[in-house]
Amino acid sequence: MMQGIMLAALLVLCQLIKNAGKITDAACISSERDALLAFKAGFADPAGGALRFWQGQDCCAWSGVSCSKKIGSVVSLDIGHYDLTFRGEINSSLAVLTHLVYLNLSGNDFGGVAIPDFIGSFEKLRYLDLSHAGFGGTVPPRLGNLSMLSHLDLSSPSHTVTVKSFNWVSRLTSLVYLDLSWLYLAASSDWLQATNTLPLLKVLCLNHAFLPATDLNALSHTNFTAIRVLDLKSNNFSSRMPDWISKLSSLAYLDLSSCELSGSLPRNLGNLTSLSFFQLRANNLEGEIPGSMSRLCNLRHIDLSGNHFSGDITRLANTLFPCMNQLKILDLALNNLTGSLSGWVRHIASVTTLDLSENSLSGRVSDDIGKLSNLTYLDLSANSFQGTLSELHFANLSRLDMLILESIYVKIVTEADWVPPFQLRVLVLYGCQVGPHFPAWLKSQAKIEMIELSRAQIKSKLPDWLWNFSSTISALDVSGNMINGKLPKSLKHMKALELLDMSSNQLEGCIPDLPSSVKVLDLSSNHLYGPLPQRLGAKEIYYLSLKDNFLSGSIPTYLCEMVWMEQVLLSLNNFSGVLPNCWRKGSALRVIDFSNNNIHGEISSTMGHLTSLGSLLLHRNKLSGPLPTSLKLCNRLIFLDLSENNLSGTIPTWIGDSLQSLILLSLRSNNFSGKIPELLSQLHALQILDIADNNLSGPVPKSLGNLAAMQLGRHMIQQQFSTISDIHFMVYGAGGAVLYRLYAYLYLNSLLAGKLQYNGTAFYIDLSGNQLAGEIPIEIGFLSGLTGLNLSGNHIRGSIPEELGNLRSLEVLDLSRNDLSGPIPQCFLSLSGLSHLNLSYNDLSGAIPFGNELATFAESTYFGNANLCGPPLSRSCLYHKRKHQLNFDTGTYLSALLGFAFGFCIIRAIDRSTRTVHPAGMEVAAAGGGARRRSRRRAEQPPPPCRPTNDDDAAASKLLGFKVWKRITHDFNPVFGSSLLISTLAFMET
């Protein structure tokens, strides 16, 4: 506001300079005329443009050209902001115009060329405006030579012009007006010190300029105290609120919005007695608003919204507002103010805009609001008001244009025949108790453009008069009520309608024909039936939600023709037939949800043309066949849910190769076979992998341990979404209105029957119900962010790896119905977040680790493991150990006795079998004294061939005993066998 006033004043001053110097009785200098003609030749002047009048010898008479009356030289060139934009280049011939005082080339299109360096040679220049002229490159430092310059405007909306240093600016000591808004000033770390050297500066505009992080309190002394307009909004300073602001006693306009400012407001703000525009919205300021502001009686605009200011609004208002009788705009939304509306509203009788939304105000809404007869905009949303709003609250609001009372949950009570004094354009009563009847007073609002009555407890029939706002209404939202009745067959007469949301009601009938103006249509969660219209009518619609109805028939092919469509949600209906196979290249579709229908056939190959697709949800249908290879072209997919169909074939490797933005991949409950592709490990953003209940075989891939998002436990794709309520209006961005965190949570919550605690993240792997074999790879333990793991119902063997103890974020673990053996690792005691555990029907053994979360699980967690013991099982590990020990001791003793006895018998048998008679009739013993007594005779006769000597006899006996022991040990009992061996050896030695 103030900026425009200052600019207008300066323009008037410059115009006076031009008129004073304009020549009337002499022709212009020929060299300057030639220079201007060369300048004109560089333009593609549109037909009817101002330069077509540049004809004749007297250039001083040409449009936009002024000359000095004394010397005949051109002193002013003004071709800025004409109705028709000039396009072309600036010819260097202009450098001849050395007497220029005024140069305005704004509002043209110079095609991204750099600002000419020769402009810095116009030493007499006092006014230079090159704003919005399509320049690019770097501002030439030579502009710093323009020491007489008082007005400089280089602002550009495209950030294509760069300033690397403000050193040249500090030399412009005559500057009064400086606007470098929307330039790229990220490298200009000296901007604050440079502008502080300009003592005459009155207007400084550097908004949206990417200024670097700057400590605004670094100034030790303030020189630019003459400033009247200071606009630095939308720069990331990351600084505390500067105290020197309160020293700018001439300041009339201050805008430091969206500057990442912190701290509190200076106590001496009351020194700025000339201030009329005060805007600090969207910062991190805190504390109470200083009482010294009570001296700012000239304020017309106050916007402190989006901060953390606190304090009682009643005390604040009674202090600040009594002298502000010119105040028009008061915006204190999105703060932490407390108190009520009682006793102070009378002080702001001049206000036209009042926004107190999203604070902590309470109590009843004072009927003093109804005395603010100048109000055009009122927003009290998201506070804790109570009670009732009646006709009295609106009695004198004849100028009211926008009424926004969202989420304050008060009751609005009016007489059935009440006619309001106002004519609204916008009405938002979301969450207020308007019902049970539809507010009849709306019939009188002939200018209404937007009606928002969502969740307003309306339980009546849809009134026929609602469709009479045919020429004005652009947005109608009555969602979340219990409105009944039938929709009209056609809404084509409502030619201004762009948004229609009647979701979550009890409406019946068919989908009506729509006007071509509709952009958003949401009729979900009603009782609508029948097929979709043959032609929808709204060719430019970009959000269509008809889910959760009783619609039938096939999905129409005209959806393929709607190139602006971003989201189409038809789930939870009775659609049948096959998927359309007519999708086109260049489509804007980001979300397709045809889930929970009766669609059969194969997935359309033309879906590969939908390269902007972020979510493809086709689960719970009757689709069959393999996945089409063309889907790999949809490389922006975030959600791919094809679960609970009849799809077959192998899981294609291109999923891991091409769909690397996937957050959720669900192929569960299909007929996929073969091995799990190793390349799935390349899905670095994947948070949910669900391929359960298929016919997959082979081992669990070790490469799954490389899933980066599950390793880090954070989202690899950053999406900016607001609150969950914004799903209602969100229609842009990858995935659109489907909040990816919310969807992931809802998916898992339905899958796990509420076992997962949602904390904004969900990382889950489900490979259950397949034919997987092998062991659990230790690499799974690398996924430290994993919150759920289900490997149940497979043929996985081996022990549970200790590395699973590294999964500290784990909430759900199911390893049941496998062939796992060995003990439960003690490291499971470190899984403190575990809320669901199932290890049943394996072959686990030993004591169950007891403590922490493991102590809370029921006995069923461990069913089917005969060798497990300890709580919560009834089998005591002490009893189990004693019984085992007893059985062991008894068996040991019996085996030892039997072993010795059996060994003795065997040796006797061996002894007999080895005793022989020589041809001479002499008995030879196998061992012992008999052999020694007959040794002499044996020495006299050599032994027969192949007969053992005494040593050989002993060795053979020992070998035979060992073989018998080994067989018995292997087939019967190791103790028995050991006793047998000992007794045999002992006997042989004797």
Backbone hydrogen bonds, N-H to C=O, Kabsch-Sander energy under -0.5 kcal/mol:
donor,donor_aa,acceptor,acceptor_aa,energy
5,I,1,M,-1.7
6,M,2,M,-2.4
7,L,3,Q,-2.5
8,A,4,G,-2.5
9,A,5,I,-2.2
10,L,6,M,-2.2
11,L,7,L,-2.4
12,V,8,A,-2.3
13,L,9,A,-2.1
14,C,10,L,-2.5
15,Q,11,L,-2.5
16,L,12,V,-1.9
17,I,13,L,-1.8
18,K,14,C,-2.3
19,N,15,Q,-2.6
20,A,16,L,-2.2
21,G,17,I,-1.3
22,K,18,K,-0.8
22,K,19,N,-0.6
29,I,72,G,-0.8
33,R,29,I,-2.0
34,D,30,S,-2.7
35,A,31,S,-1.8
36,L,32,E,-2.2
37,L,33,R,-2.2
38,A,34,D,-2.3
39,F,35,A,-2.1
40,K,36,L,-2.5
41,A,37,L,-2.1
42,G,38,A,-0.8
42,G,39,F,-0.8
43,F,40,K,-2.0
44,A,87,R,-3.6
45,D,43,F,-1.0
49,G,46,P,-2.6
52,R,49,G,-1.4
53,F,50,A,-1.7
54,W,51,L,-1.7
55,Q,53,F,-2.3
59,C,57,Q,-1.3
61,A,58,D,-1.6
62,W,59,C,-1.4
65,V,62,W,-1.9
66,S,76,S,-2.2
68,S,73,S,-3.0
72,G,68,S,-1.8
75,V,66,S,-2.1
76,S,66,S,-1.8
77,L,102,Y,-2.3
78,D,64,G,-3.2
79,I,104,N,-2.4
81,H,106,S,-2.0
88,G,109,D,-1.5
89,E,42,G,-1.6
91,N,89,E,-0.7
94,L,91,N,-1.8
95,A,92,S,-1.9
96,V,93,S,-1.9
97,L,94,L,-2.2
98,T,96,V,-2.4
100,L,97,L,-1.4
101,V,75,V,-3.2
102,Y,75,V,-2.0
103,L,127,Y,-2.3
104,N,77,L,-2.8
105,L,129,D,-2.6
106,S,129,D,-0.6
107,G,131,S,-2.2
108,N,105,L,-0.7
109,D,86,F,-2.7
110,F,133,A,-2.2
112,G,134,G,-3.1
113,V,110,F,-1.5
115,I,136,G,-0.6
119,I,116,P,-1.1
120,G,117,D,-1.8
121,S,118,F,-2.2
122,F,119,I,-1.6
123,E,121,S,-2.0
125,L,122,F,-2.0
126,R,101,V,-2.8
127,Y,101,V,-1.9
128,L,151,H,-2.5
129,D,103,L,-2.4
130,L,153,D,-2.8
132,H,155,S,-2.7
133,A,130,L,-0.8
136,G,113,V,-2.2
137,G,160,T,-0.8
139,V,162,T,-2.7
143,L,140,P,-2.1
144,G,141,P,-2.2
145,N,142,R,-2.3
146,L,143,L,-1.8
147,S,145,N,-2.5
149,L,146,L,-1.7
150,S,126,R,-2.3
151,H,126,R,-1.9
152,L,177,Y,-2.3
153,D,128,L,-2.3
154,L,179,D,-2.5
155,S,179,D,-0.7
156,S,181,S,-1.9
159,H,156,S,-0.7
159,H,182,W,-1.1
162,T,137,G,-2.8
163,V,184,Y,-1.8
170,S,166,F,-1.6
171,R,168,W,-0.9
172,L,169,V,-1.9
173,T,171,R,-1.7
175,L,172,L,-1.8
176,V,150,S,-2.8
177,Y,150,S,-2.5
178,L,203,V,-2.4
179,D,152,L,-2.3
180,L,205,C,-2.5
182,W,207,N,-2.4
183,L,180,L,-1.4
184,Y,161,V,-3.1
185,L,183,L,-0.9
185,L,209,A,-2.6
188,S,185,L,-1.8
189,S,187,A,-1.7
191,W,188,S,-1.4
194,A,190,D,-2.4
195,T,191,W,-2.4
196,N,192,L,-1.5
197,T,194,A,-1.4
198,L,195,T,-1.5
201,L,198,L,-1.3
202,K,176,V,-2.8
203,V,176,V,-2.3
204,L,229,V,-2.6
205,C,178,L,-2.8
206,L,204,L,-0.5
206,L,231,D,-2.8
208,H,233,K,-2.5
209,A,206,L,-0.7
210,F,234,S,-0.6
214,T,237,F,-0.9
216,L,214,T,-1.1
218,A,215,D,-2.0
219,L,216,L,-0.5
223,N,221,H,-0.6
225,T,223,N,-1.6
227,I,224,F,-1.4
228,R,202,K,-3.1
229,V,202,K,-2.8
230,L,253,Y,-2.7
231,D,204,L,-2.8
232,L,230,L,-0.5
232,L,255,D,-2.3
233,K,255,D,-0.5
234,S,257,S,-2.9
235,N,258,S,-0.6
236,N,211,L,-0.6
237,F,235,N,-1.3
237,F,259,C,-1.4
238,S,259,C,-1.0
239,S,260,E,-0.7
241,M,262,S,-2.5
245,I,242,P,-0.7
246,S,243,D,-1.6
247,K,244,W,-1.7
248,L,245,I,-1.6
249,S,247,K,-1.9
250,S,225,T,-0.7
251,L,248,L,-2.1
252,A,228,R,-2.7
253,Y,228,R,-2.3
254,L,277,F,-2.5
255,D,230,L,-2.5
256,L,279,Q,-2.4
258,S,281,R,-2.4
259,C,256,L,-0.6
260,E,282,A,-0.6
262,S,239,S,-1.9
263,G,284,N,-0.6
269,L,266,P,-1.2
270,G,267,R,-0.5
271,N,268,N,-2.3
272,L,269,L,-2.1
273,T,271,N,-2.0
275,L,272,L,-1.8
276,S,252,A,-2.6
277,F,252,A,-2.1
278,F,301,H,-2.6
279,Q,254,L,-2.4
280,L,303,D,-2.9
282,A,305,S,-2.0
283,N,306,G,-0.8
284,N,261,L,-2.8
286,E,263,G,-2.5
287,G,308,H,-0.7
289,I,310,S,-0.5
293,M,290,P,-1.5
294,S,291,G,-2.0
295,R,292,S,-1.9
296,L,293,M,-2.0
297,C,295,R,-1.8
299,L,296,L,-1.3
300,R,276,S,-2.8
301,H,276,S,-1.9
302,I,329,I,-2.7
303,D,278,F,-2.5
304,L,331,D,-2.5
306,G,333,A,-1.9
307,N,334,L,-0.9
308,H,285,L,-2.9
310,S,287,G,-2.1
311,G,336,N,-0.5
313,I,311,G,-0.5
313,I,338,T,-2.9
316,L,312,D,-2.3
317,A,313,I,-2.8
318,N,314,T,-2.3
319,T,315,R,-1.1
320,L,316,L,-2.8
321,F,317,A,-1.9
323,C,320,L,-0.5
324,M,321,F,-1.3
325,N,323,C,-1.9
327,L,324,M,-1.2
328,K,300,R,-2.3
329,I,300,R,-2.2
330,L,353,T,-2.6
331,D,302,I,-2.6
332,L,330,L,-0.5
332,L,355,D,-2.5
334,L,357,S,-2.4
335,N,358,E,-0.8
336,N,309,F,-2.7
338,T,311,G,-2.5
341,L,364,R,-0.6
344,W,341,L,-0.6
345,V,341,L,-0.6
347,H,344,W,-2.1
348,I,345,V,-1.7
349,A,346,R,-0.8
351,V,348,I,-1.7
352,T,328,K,-2.8
353,T,328,K,-2.4
354,L,377,Y,-2.4
355,D,330,L,-2.4
356,L,379,D,-2.5
358,E,381,S,-2.5
360,S,337,L,-2.4
362,S,339,G,-2.6
363,G,384,S,-0.7
365,V,386,Q,-0.7
366,S,364,R,-0.7
369,I,366,S,-1.7
370,G,367,D,-1.1
371,K,368,D,-2.2
372,L,369,I,-1.8
373,S,371,K,-2.1
374,N,349,A,-0.5
375,L,372,L,-1.9
376,T,352,T,-3.4
377,Y,352,T,-2.1
378,L,402,M,-2.2
379,D,354,L,-2.2
380,L,404,I,-1.8
382,A,406,E,-2.9
384,S,361,L,-2.9
386,Q,363,G,-2.2
389,L,411,K,-3.1
390,S,388,T,-0.5
393,H,390,S,-1.2
394,F,391,E,-1.3
395,A,392,L,-1.0
396,N,370,G,-1.2
397,L,394,F,-1.1
398,S,396,N,-1.7
400,L,397,L,-1.2
401,D,376,T,-2.4
402,M,376,T,-2.3
403,L,426,V,-2.4
404,I,378,L,-2.8
405,L,403,L,-0.5
405,L,428,V,-3.4
407,S,430,Y,-3.7
408,I,405,L,-0.7
411,K,387,G,-2.3
412,I,433,Q,-2.1
413,V,389,L,-2.5
413,V,411,K,-0.6
414,T,412,I,-0.5
418,W,415,E,-1.6
423,Q,400,L,-0.6
425,R,401,D,-3.2
426,V,401,D,-1.8
427,L,450,M,-2.3
428,V,403,L,-2.7
429,L,452,E,-3.3
431,G,454,S,-2.3
432,C,429,L,-1.9
433,Q,410,V,-2.7
434,V,432,C,-1.5
434,V,456,A,-1.5
435,G,456,A,-2.4
442,L,439,P,-1.3
443,K,440,A,-1.9
444,S,441,W,-1.5
445,Q,442,L,-1.7
446,A,444,S,-1.6
448,I,445,Q,-1.1
449,E,425,R,-2.9
450,M,425,R,-2.1
451,I,475,A,-2.6
452,E,427,L,-2.5
453,L,451,I,-0.5
453,L,477,D,-3.6
455,R,479,S,-2.4
456,A,453,L,-0.9
459,K,436,P,-2.4
460,S,436,P,-0.6
462,L,484,N,-2.3
466,L,463,P,-1.1
467,W,464,D,-1.6
468,N,465,W,-2.0
469,F,466,L,-0.8
470,S,468,N,-1.6
473,I,469,F,-1.5
474,S,449,E,-3.2
475,A,449,E,-2.0
476,L,499,L,-2.6
477,D,451,I,-2.9
478,V,501,D,-2.4
480,G,503,S,-2.0
481,N,504,S,-0.5
482,M,458,I,-2.9
484,N,460,S,-1.4
485,G,506,Q,-0.6
487,L,508,E,-1.8
491,L,513,D,-2.9
494,M,491,L,-2.0
495,K,493,H,-1.8
496,A,470,S,-1.0
497,L,494,M,-1.5
498,E,474,S,-3.0
499,L,474,S,-2.4
500,L,520,V,-2.4
501,D,476,L,-2.9
502,M,522,D,-2.5
504,S,524,S,-2.3
505,N,525,S,-1.0
506,Q,483,I,-2.6
508,E,485,G,-2.5
509,G,527,H,-0.5
513,D,489,K,-2.4
514,L,536,L,-1.6
518,V,515,P,-1.4
519,K,498,E,-3.0
520,V,498,E,-2.7
521,L,543,Y,-2.7
522,D,500,L,-2.7
523,L,545,S,-2.5
525,S,547,K,-2.4
526,N,548,D,-0.8
527,H,507,L,-2.5
529,Y,509,G,-2.1
530,G,550,F,-0.8
539,K,537,G,-1.4
540,E,516,S,-0.6
541,I,538,A,-1.2
542,Y,519,K,-2.8
543,Y,519,K,-1.6
544,L,567,Q,-2.2
545,S,521,L,-2.6
546,L,569,L,-2.9
547,K,569,L,-0.6
548,D,571,S,-2.3
549,N,572,L,-1.0
550,F,528,L,-2.6
552,S,530,G,-1.6
553,G,574,N,-0.5
555,I,576,S,-0.6
559,L,556,P,-1.1
560,C,557,T,-1.7
561,E,558,Y,-0.8
562,M,558,Y,-0.6
562,M,559,L,-0.9
563,V,561,E,-1.8
564,W,539,K,-0.5
565,M,562,M,-1.5
566,E,542,Y,-1.6
567,Q,542,Y,-1.4
568,V,591,V,-2.1
569,L,544,L,-3.0
570,L,568,V,-0.6
570,L,593,D,-3.1
571,S,593,D,-0.5
572,L,595,S,-1.5
573,N,596,N,-1.0
574,N,551,L,-2.7
576,S,553,G,-2.3
579,L,600,H,-0.5
586,G,609,H,-0.6
587,S,584,R,-1.1
588,A,563,V,-1.2
590,R,566,E,-3.3
591,V,566,E,-2.2
592,I,615,S,-2.5
593,D,568,V,-2.3
594,F,617,L,-2.2
595,S,617,L,-0.6
596,N,619,H,-2.5
597,N,620,R,-1.0
598,N,575,F,-2.8
600,H,577,G,-2.5
601,G,622,K,-0.6
607,M,604,S,-1.1
608,G,605,S,-1.6
609,H,606,T,-2.1
610,L,607,M,-1.7
611,T,609,H,-2.0
613,L,610,L,-1.7
614,G,590,R,-2.9
615,S,590,R,-2.2
616,L,639,F,-2.4
617,L,592,I,-2.9
618,L,616,L,-0.6
618,L,641,D,-2.6
619,H,641,D,-0.6
620,R,643,S,-2.3
621,N,644,E,-0.8
622,K,599,I,-2.9
624,S,601,G,-2.4
625,G,646,N,-0.7
631,L,628,P,-1.7
632,K,629,T,-1.9
633,L,630,S,-2.0
634,C,631,L,-1.9
635,N,633,L,-1.9
637,L,634,C,-1.6
638,I,614,G,-3.7
639,F,614,G,-2.2
640,L,664,L,-2.1
641,D,616,L,-2.3
642,L,640,L,-0.6
642,L,666,S,-2.8
644,E,668,R,-2.6
645,N,669,S,-0.8
646,N,623,L,-3.1
648,S,625,G,-1.7
649,G,671,N,-0.6
651,I,673,S,-0.6
655,I,652,P,-1.1
656,G,653,T,-0.8
657,D,653,T,-1.1
658,S,654,W,-3.1
659,L,654,W,-0.7
659,L,655,I,-1.6
660,Q,658,S,-0.8
662,L,659,L,-1.6
663,I,638,I,-3.3
664,L,638,I,-2.3
665,L,688,I,-2.6
666,S,640,L,-2.6
667,L,690,D,-3.0
668,R,690,D,-0.7
669,S,692,A,-2.1
670,N,693,D,-0.6
671,N,647,L,-3.0
673,S,649,G,-2.2
674,G,695,N,-0.6
676,I,697,S,-0.5
680,L,677,P,-1.3
681,S,678,E,-1.9
682,Q,679,L,-2.2
683,L,680,L,-1.8
684,H,682,Q,-2.1
685,A,660,Q,-0.5
686,L,683,L,-1.7
687,Q,663,I,-3.1
688,I,663,I,-2.2
689,L,764,Y,-2.8
690,D,665,L,-2.8
690,D,688,I,-0.5
691,I,689,L,-0.5
691,I,766,D,-2.3
693,D,768,S,-2.7
695,N,672,F,-2.9
697,S,674,G,-2.3
698,G,771,Q,-0.6
700,V,773,A,-0.6
704,L,701,P,-1.2
705,G,702,K,-1.9
706,N,703,S,-2.5
707,L,704,L,-1.6
708,A,706,N,-0.8
709,A,684,H,-1.4
711,Q,707,L,-1.6
712,L,708,A,-2.4
713,G,709,A,-2.0
714,R,709,A,-1.0
718,Q,716,M,-0.6
719,Q,717,I,-0.7
721,F,719,Q,-0.8
726,D,723,T,-1.6
727,I,724,I,-1.9
728,H,725,S,-1.5
729,F,726,D,-1.0
730,M,726,D,-2.4
736,G,733,G,-2.6
738,V,735,G,-1.9
739,L,737,A,-1.2
740,Y,738,V,-0.5
743,Y,739,L,-3.3
744,A,740,Y,-2.1
745,Y,741,R,-2.1
746,L,742,L,-3.0
747,Y,743,Y,-2.8
748,L,744,A,-2.2
749,N,745,Y,-2.9
750,S,746,L,-2.1
751,L,747,Y,-1.9
752,L,748,L,-3.0
754,G,749,N,-2.0
755,K,752,L,-1.0
758,Y,756,L,-0.6
759,N,757,Q,-0.5
759,N,761,T,-0.7
764,Y,687,Q,-3.0
765,I,788,G,-2.0
766,D,689,L,-2.9
767,L,790,N,-2.9
768,S,790,N,-0.5
769,G,792,S,-2.0
771,Q,696,L,-2.9
773,A,698,G,-2.1
776,I,797,R,-0.5
780,I,777,P,-1.7
781,G,778,I,-1.7
782,F,779,E,-2.2
783,L,780,I,-1.8
784,S,782,F,-2.2
785,G,710,M,-2.8
786,L,783,L,-2.1
787,T,763,F,-3.0
788,G,763,F,-1.7
789,L,812,V,-2.2
790,N,765,I,-2.4
791,L,814,D,-2.8
792,S,814,D,-0.6
793,G,816,S,-1.8
794,N,817,R,-0.7
795,H,772,L,-3.0
797,R,774,G,-2.5
798,G,819,D,-0.6
800,I,821,S,-0.5
804,L,801,P,-1.7
805,G,802,E,-2.2
806,N,803,E,-2.1
807,L,804,L,-1.6
808,R,806,N,-2.2
809,S,784,S,-0.7
810,L,807,L,-1.7
811,E,787,T,-2.7
812,V,787,T,-1.8
813,L,836,H,-2.3
814,D,789,L,-2.5
815,L,838,N,-2.8
816,S,838,N,-0.6
817,R,840,S,-2.3
818,N,841,Y,-0.8
819,D,796,I,-2.7
821,S,798,G,-2.4
822,G,843,D,-0.7
828,F,825,P,-1.6
829,L,826,Q,-2.1
830,S,827,C,-1.9
831,L,828,F,-1.7
832,S,830,S,-2.0
834,L,831,L,-1.4
835,S,811,E,-2.7
836,H,811,E,-2.0
838,N,813,L,-2.0
839,L,861,T,-2.5
841,Y,863,F,-3.3
843,D,820,L,-3.0
845,S,822,G,-2.2
846,G,867,N,-2.1
848,I,869,C,-2.4
854,L,851,G,-1.1
855,A,851,G,-0.6
855,A,852,N,-1.0
856,T,853,E,-2.0
857,F,854,L,-0.9
861,T,858,A,-1.5
862,Y,859,E,-2.0
863,F,860,S,-0.7
865,N,862,Y,-0.9
866,A,864,G,-0.5
867,N,844,L,-0.7
868,L,865,N,-1.8
869,C,846,G,-1.8
870,G,875,R,-3.2
873,L,870,G,-1.9
876,S,874,S,-0.6
880,H,876,S,-2.5
881,K,877,C,-2.1
882,R,878,L,-2.5
883,K,879,Y,-2.8
884,H,880,H,-1.8
885,Q,881,K,-2.7
886,L,882,R,-3.3
887,N,883,K,-2.5
888,F,884,H,-2.1
889,D,885,Q,-2.7
890,T,886,L,-2.4
891,G,887,N,-1.9
892,T,888,F,-2.1
893,Y,889,D,-2.5
894,L,890,T,-2.3
895,S,891,G,-2.5
896,A,892,T,-2.5
897,L,893,Y,-2.4
898,L,894,L,-2.6
899,G,895,S,-2.5
900,F,896,A,-2.6
901,A,897,L,-2.5
902,F,898,L,-3.0
903,G,899,G,-2.5
904,F,900,F,-2.2
905,C,901,A,-2.0
906,I,902,F,-2.2
907,I,903,G,-2.4
908,R,904,F,-2.0
909,A,905,C,-2.0
910,I,906,I,-2.6
911,D,907,I,-3.0
912,R,908,R,-2.0
913,S,909,A,-2.0
914,T,910,I,-1.6
915,R,911,D,-0.6
915,R,912,R,-0.7
916,T,924,V,-1.1
918,H,922,M,-2.4
921,G,918,H,-2.6
924,V,916,T,-1.9
925,A,923,E,-0.5
931,A,928,G,-0.8
932,R,928,G,-1.2
933,R,929,G,-2.9
934,R,930,G,-1.2
935,S,932,R,-1.3
938,R,934,R,-2.0
939,A,935,S,-1.9
940,E,936,R,-1.3
941,Q,937,R,-1.2
947,R,944,P,-1.3
953,D,949,T,-2.4
954,A,950,N,-2.1
955,A,951,D,-2.4
956,A,952,D,-2.7
957,S,953,D,-2.3
958,K,954,A,-2.4
959,L,955,A,-2.7
960,L,956,A,-2.5
961,G,957,S,-2.3
962,F,958,K,-2.5
963,K,959,L,-2.2
964,V,960,L,-2.3
965,W,961,G,-2.6
966,K,962,F,-2.7
967,R,963,K,-2.1
968,I,964,V,-2.4
969,T,965,W,-3.1
970,H,966,K,-2.3
971,D,967,R,-2.6
972,F,968,I,-2.8
973,N,968,I,-0.9
977,G,973,N,-2.4
978,S,974,P,-2.3
979,S,975,V,-2.6
980,L,976,F,-2.2
981,L,977,G,-2.3
982,I,978,S,-2.4
983,S,979,S,-2.5
984,T,980,L,-2.2
985,L,981,L,-2.7
986,A,982,I,-2.6
987,F,983,S,-2.1
988,M,984,T,-2.3
989,E,985,L,-2.3
990,T,986,A,-1.5
